[in-house]
Amino acid sequence: MKTFNFNNLNIKVGASAKENWNILSESKPYHLFFHLSSFPSCFVILECNEDTIINNDMLQECANICKSNTKYRNMKNIKVDYTYCENVTKEKNVGEVSYKSNRKVKQIQI
């Protein structure tokens, strides 16, 4: 697992399917989850507080970390999904997740 710090907030990055699941298990419902849209990728968790005001710089940083830790790092105009961890459900296979509500998932293009 890799960790980064941005604006005094921790950002965790899973390096494998098992690590992805572990960082998701350790996350709080109000933490933000990032994953490439329509491509396999690492999980990125922004460990914010319940009262943290999420700004565009935070979203960009996490989305860039998500993209840069995949084989798609050189693609242009790739979309990254983000949502609160409470909206993410583990599936049957290790590393696979789904969203409880797609309406709560937003995207950022990088």
N, C-alpha and C positions, 0 to 999 in steps of 0.2 A: 504494500500500500504506500502511496505517495501522499504527502501532506504539503499544503501550501498555506500561506497566510496572506490575506488581503483585507486591508482596513480593520485589522485586529480580529478578523474572523477566520476560523479554520476552514480549509477546503480539503476534503479527503477524496482520493482517487483510487478506485479498485484496479488492480493489475491483472486480475483473473476472474473467472466466473465466481469462484468461491469467495475471493476478496470482495467482489461486488456485493454478494449477498451479505457478507459480514458487515460491511459499512452501512448497508441498508438496515440491517438488524439493530445496529448501534445508534441509528439516527432517531431523532425526535420527530413527532408528527409535523412540527412547524419548520423543520429544516427543508431546504430546497434540493430537489433531485434533478440532475441533468443527464441527458442521454441523446446521442445522435438520433435524428428522426429518420426512420426507414433504413438504418444501417446498424450492424452490430458495433457496440462501443463499450468503453469503460463506463462505470457509474461515477458521477461526480456529485458529492454532497457538500452543500454550503451550510455550515453549522451556524446559522443565525439564531438570534433570540426571538421570542414571540413578538417583541416590540421593535425589532430591527426594521428600519425603513429600507427596503430593497431599491437600489438605484440602478440605472443602466450600466454604470461602470462595473458593478458587481456581477450583473448578468453577463456582460461581455467577457469579463475575466473567466468566469466559470465555463462559459460556452467555449472559449478559446482553449482552456485546459482540456476540456472534453475532446475537442477536435484534435488537438496536438498529441494526444495520447492514443491515437488510432492510426490504422494504415491509410485512412482517408485525410490525413493532415494536410496534404497538398491540393485537395479539391477546393474549388472556388464555390462560393454561394451555397454552402451546405447549411441545412437547418438543424438546430439543436432544440429538442423538447425540454421544457422545464415545468415542474409542478411541485407542490408540497409533498413531502414524503408520505403524509397521510393518504394521499391519492394513489400510491403505488402498492401493488399487491404482488407477492412472490407467486410464481407459477410452479408447476410440478418439477421441471428440470432446473437444476442449479444454475443460477445466473439469468434465468428468464423471468421477466416481470410483465405486468399489464397495468393499465390505468383503470381505476374504479370508474372515473368519469372523464371522458375525452374532452368535455367542455371546460374542465379545469386545467387542461394542459395548454400552455402557451409555447410559442416558438420564437427563437431568435435566429437570424440568418447571419452567418459569418463567412 
